[in-house]
Amino acid sequence: MKTKQATTMSTENSAKTKQAIKETVRAGYAAIAIQQPSACCCSGRSNQADPDRLAQAVGYDAASLALLPEGANMGLSCGNPLAIAALQEGQTVLDLGSGGGFDAFQAGVKVKAKGQVIGVDMTPEMLAKARNNIAPYRERTGLDNVQFRLGEIEYLPLPDNSVDVAISNCVINLSPDKPQVWREIFRVLKPGGKIAVSDLALLKPLPDPIREMAAALVGCVAGAILVDEIQSLLEKTGFLHIQLTPNPEYVRQMQDWNDPLYKEIAQSLPQGEALADYVISLSIAAQK
């Protein structure tokens, strides 16, 4: 009886912890959406002042960025999932954690009028920002193929087997239930569908004080897991042709630019350790 009670309490505590993490992330990204100066984000705080600089540093081209509605690029990227997505005309694309529509709008241009892009975000403030960007996107591109839905990436508001490509940029590591996220992505992908994800990952476990920092959590660092764990999760979910490509330069760039968030985390590391010894940007490609 005691064992059963202890198990029930453990499950309840775990659920409360996961919900608390979600609320911390939601609050952090709501602050980013309404441009509060104290907000943190995946790429830290300083790059919100020069988001194009970060975007070009991780591989986005100036021509694509020029087509974006004002405010869609908030400097939240840690990579370029579109570079590995190889999107084609007519495809249906899902953008997990779509924010202001940065990747979603660029994907819309690539899939053209016959395709569609569905962005999903759990933060109402971000959703409002993205939806406000739809009209300028239509004016600049002549396309009406991007929509945004309120939802959590653990429980996607899409039917089974409905998506050709799922993309995400520095969002999945924020989830407190990553196995569920990957199961949901697998569920909504069509047979043969693929993922193209940029995320932060760990080369070795972070010290406990850093994992407990709310700033690091909202900055995508504290929620990151080991590269080997990501490989294992994808395999267990059923993904095939898995390719994990590390980019340690991203973290070094953030430190070179004196990014406040990454500087704060680096100062909390044991003496002699560098953040790039722990954290990398990771490109994740796989197929259902």
N, C-alpha and C positions, 0 to 999 in steps of 0.2 A: 504494500500500500504506500509506504514511504517513498519507495523507488518511483512509483507511478506519479506521486505528487511532485517529487523533485523534477521529474521529466517534464511535467506540465508547466511548472514554474519556469524551468529553463527555456521552454518553448515560448512562453509568454514574454519573458525578458528579452529573448532574441528578437521577437516581433517588435517590441517597444524600441529596442536599439536601432533596428532597421528603419523604423518610422522616424525616429529622431534624426538619423542621418539624412533621410530624404528631406525633412523639414529644414535642416541646416543648409543643404544644397539649394533647395527651392528659394529660401530667403536670400542666399548669396547671389543667385542668378536673377532674382527679382530686382535686387539692388543694382546689378549691372544693367539690366534693361532700362531702368529709369535713371541711370547714370549718376548714382550716388558716388561721391568721391572715395568712400571707404571700401567700395566693392573690390573683391578679389575675383580672379578668374583663372582659367587654365594657363594662360600665358602671363599671368601676373597683372599688376595694375598699370604699369608704365606704358605698356604697348597699346592700351586703349586710346592714348593720345596720338599714336602713329600706327594704326592697325595695318595699313598697306605695307609698311616696312616688314612687319612680321609675316604677313601673307606671302610676300615675294620671297622672303628668306626660307619659307618652307615649300616653295615650288609653284605658287600661283602666278600666272602671267598677268602683266599689266592690262592687256586688252580685255581679259575676262573681268578683272576687278573694275574696270571703267564702266561696264554695263550694269553693275550692281546698284540697286536703289541706295540712297543715302542712309547710312546707319546700319545697313545689313552686315557690314564687316565691323565687328566689335573687338577684334584682336583676340579671339578665343581659340584659335587653332593651335594644334601641336603637330600638325602634319597636313598632307594633302591627299585625302582619300580618292579624289577624282582622278589623280594621276595614275592610280592602279585600277580604277573601276572600268576603264575602257567602255564608257557608255555609248550606246548606239540608238539611232533614231527609232522611236516607237516603243521604247522600253518603259516599264513602270518602276520607278525608283522610290525607295523609302529612305528618309533621312532621320535617323534617331537622334533626339536632342537637337532639333533644328535651329533653336535660338532665333535670331533675327532673320534667318533665311539665307545666310552666307553661302553654304554649299548647295542648298536646295535651288536657289535661283540659277546658279551656274550649271547645275545638273539639268535644269529645265531647258536651257539654251542647247545643251548637247542632245537631249532626246527629242527636241523640236515639237512641232504641233501634234504629231501623232502619239507622242509619249506623254507621260504624266509623272509628277513628283509629289509625294506626300510627305510633309514634314510633321513629326510628332514631338511635342515638348510638354513637360508637366508644369511649366511656369506660366501662369496666365499673362503676366507682364511681357514675357518674351513672345507669347502667342499673339498678343495685341500688336506688338512691334512688327512681327513678321507679316501679319495680315494687312497692316497699314502699308507695307512695302509692295504688296501685290500690284496695286494700281500703277506706281512708277515703273515696276518691272514690265507690265504690259505695254506701257508707253514707249519704253526704251527698246523692247525686243519684238513687239507685235505678237507675243505669245500669251496664251491664257491656259497654262498647263501646270501651275503650281498651286497647291492648297496646303493648309496647316490645320492639324487636329490637336486638341488637348488630350493628353494621355501619358501614361507612364511606360517607359520602355520595357518594364517587366510584364506589362499587360497591354499589348499593342492593340489599338482600335482598328484592326484590319482582319479580313477573313483569311482562312488557310489558303496557301498556294496562290497568292495574288500578286507577288512582287518578283521582278526580275533581278534587281540589284538592291542590296541594303548597304547604305553608307552611314558613317558616323565619324565625328571628329572630336576626340578628347572628351567623351561623354560616358562610355560604358564603365570606365574605372570609377566613376562616381557612384554607381549603383551598389547598394549593400547586398544584392542578390544576383551576382553575375551569372551563375548557372541558369537561373530563370530567364535572364535577358537573352542568352544564347539559344535557349529552347524556343523562346518566342520568335526570334529572328528566323530560326530554322522552320518554325511552323508557317510563317507567312510567306516564305520564299517558295517560288515554283520549283518543281523538280529541275535540277540543272542550274537554278539560280545561284547567285554568288554574293559574297560580302566583300566590301572594300572599306576598311576601317583604319583610322589613325587614332592611336591611344597612347597613354603613358603606361609603362611597365617597369618592373623592378628586376635588376640583376641580382640583388640580394635583399633580404628583409630590411625595412626601415627601422631605426630605433623607435621604441615606444613613444617617447615624447613628441616625435614628429607626427606619428599616426594619430595622436590625440589632438593635434592643433587644428582648430576649425578652419583657419586660413588655408592650411595645406589640404584639407578635405575639399573645400570649395575650389581650390586650385588644382584639383585632379591628382595631387601627388599622394595624399594619405590613403586614398582608395585603390591605388594601383596594386597589382599583384605580380607575382613572378612570371617571367616569360614561359617557363616550363608549365606553370599552372594554366596559363592561357592555352597552350598547346593541348594539355590534357582535357580541359573543358571543351574545346572544339572537337576533339576526337570522341569524347563521351557523348556529345550531342549528336554526332553523326556526320559532321562535315568531312569533306574529302579534299584532296589537293591543297593542303594547308601550307601557306607560305608566311613566315614571320620574318620581317626585315627590320633590324634595329637601326636607329639613327641617333647615336649619342651626341651628335653635334647640336641638336636642338637645345638640350639642357645647357651646354656650354655657352651657346649664344645668349640664352636668357641671363646667365651670370655675367657674361661680358658686357651686356647692356645694362648691368646693375638693376635688373628687375627686382623690385622690392620683395615680392613673395619668395622668389628663389634665393635671394640674399638672406632673408629671414630664416628659411629652412636650412641653408648651408651653414649659418652661424650656430645652429642647434646640433650639428653633427659632431661626432667625436673628433678630437684633435687629429689632424693629418688626413682626414677623410674628405673627399670631394663629392658633391651631389651627383656628378656624372658617374661615380662609382656605384651608385644605387639606382638611378632613374634614367630611362631612355625613352625616346619617342619610338613607337613600334608601328610599322605598317602590317596590317593583318589581311590576308586574302585567303579565301577558301570557297568551296562550292558545295551545294546540297546534292 
